[in-house]
Amino acid sequence: MSCKSGLPDSLNGMLDRLGQRAPASHIDLGLGRVQRVLERLGIDLGASRVMTVGGTNGKGSTVAFVESIACAAGRSCMCFCSPHVVNFNERFRLDGQGLPDHRIAEALRRVERARGQIELTWFEQVALAAFCLAAELRPDWLVLEVGLGGRLDAVNVIDADVAVITSIGLDHQNFLGRTRAAIAFEKCGIARAGRPLVVGEKRPPNGMLDRIRELGAIPIVAGRQFKWRWSSSGLAMDAGGHRLRRLTPALHGRQQGGNAAAAG
C-alpha cells in the first residue's frame, strides 16, 4: 500500500523501494550529496551532544557501552548503528530499544521527498533518516557509528562533540588505502577542531597523532590519558583523575576492556 505521497506506507515497502533504487552493496563515498539533502531537510540537532565512533573493530561494542553509560546516568541516548543482526530497526535505538516501524518508515519517506533528483546511496539515505529521527526525538546523547572509513562517510556530515577511533586495521583497502597509516588518515576525518578525539589503540599508526593535531582536535590516547587492566577482581580503569575498580562488562572478551575504557 502507498500513502498520499505515493510512497509505500510500510517500513518493508520503503526498504524494498530503496533497495531497488540503491542496492545496499553499492558504495560511493562523499559528503556532497548528503550535505545537500540535509540542508533541504532543515535538520537541527542542537539539542543533542553528538559522539561519532569510527575504527576497524570494536565500534559496535563501544557504542553499546556508551549507550549503557547514558542509561545509567539518566540521559536519553539515541544510537545509529550498522549493520543490524536480526531486524532493520536495530540500526535506530533509543535508550536501548529499536524504534518502531512507522517512525522509521516516515523518516525514510521524508528523506525520499527531500532528495528530489539527488542520487543517494542506500547507507546515505538510511543515515539521513537517522538524523531526521534524532531531530524529532531530541535525545541528550546522539551516537553515530561510522559505516566505512570516516572522512567521507555519511555520518561525518554531522559535527561531533567528541569522536572515538577504536582501532585501525587493514579494512576496505580499495577505498581507504593500503597501509594502516593511510587508513588512519581517512578515519581521523571524524575529528573536529577544539574537540576531543579518543584513540583506542595504545600503539596508533605512524603519523596518526600528528594528523589529529593538524586537524586541531585534542587527542585522548589509550595508555596515556586513560588506561585499563584486568585482574582477578575484574576490569579496572583510570581516566581524568578518576579510578574505577571491580567492573564486570556485560560484553564478554578481554578486548572489551579497551572498548569500555574508550567509551568511558
Buried (B, 14 or more C-beta within 10 A) or exposed (E): EEEEEEBBBBBEBBBEBBEEEBEBEEBEBEBEBBEBBBEBBEBEBEEBBBBBBBBBBBBBBBBBBBBBBBBEEEBBBBBBBBEEEEEBBBBBBBBEEBBEBEBBBBBBBBBBEBBEEEEBBBBBBBBBBBBBBBBEBBBBBBBBBBBBBBBBBBBBBBEBBBBBBBBBEEBBEEBBBEBBBBBBBBBBBBBBEEBBBBBBBEEBBEBBBEBBEEBEBBBBBBBEBBBBEEEEEEBBBBBEEEEBEEBEBEBEEEBBBBBBBBBB
